[in-house]
């Protein structure tokens, strides 16, 4: 749920710092760089990967 609000925060909460920093940098870059066209895809992908990683219980 955290990555739905701020992409990357869910990964950081799960303990994957580098993955979280990646999403914190890439997602806003795509929001701004593409005028929002690909930002939402990256945003949802960040939330999904955080959920999937948390569900594995790592």
C-alpha positions in Angstrom: 0.0 0.0 0.0 2.9 2.4 0.7 4.1 2.2 -2.9 0.6 3.3 -4.2 1.1 6.6 -2.5 4.9 7.1 -3.0 6.6 4.7 -5.4 9.6 3.0 -3.8 8.5 3.4 -0.1 7.0 0.0 -0.1 10.3 -1.6 -1.2 12.2 0.4 1.4 9.7 -0.8 4.1 10.3 -4.4 2.9 14.1 -3.9 3.4 15.1 -3.7 -0.3 16.7 -0.2 -0.2 18.3 -0.2 -3.6 15.1 -1.3 -5.3 13.2 1.4 -3.4 15.7 4.1 -4.4 15.4 2.9 -8.0 11.6 3.4 -8.0 11.9 6.7 -6.1 14.1 8.1 -9.0 12.6 6.4 -12.0 8.9 6.9 -11.4 9.0 10.7 -11.0 11.4 10.9 -14.0 8.9 9.1 -16.2 5.9 11.1 -14.8 7.7 14.3 -15.8 9.6 13.1 -18.8 6.7 11.6 -20.6 4.0 14.0 -19.4 2.3 11.3 -17.4 2.0 8.7 -20.2 4.3 6.1 -18.7 4.5 7.4 -15.2 1.3 5.6 -14.1 2.5 2.3 -15.5 5.8 2.6 -13.5 3.8 3.7 -10.5 1.6 0.6 -10.5 4.6 -1.6 -11.3 6.4 -0.3 -8.2 3.3 -1.1 -6.1 3.0 -4.6 -7.6 6.6 -5.5 -7.1 6.5 -4.3 -3.4 3.4 -6.4 -2.8 4.9 -9.5 -4.5 8.1 -9.2 -2.5 6.2 -8.7 0.8 4.0 -11.7 0.0 7.0 -14.0 -0.4 7.9 -13.1 3.1 11.5 -12.1 2.6 
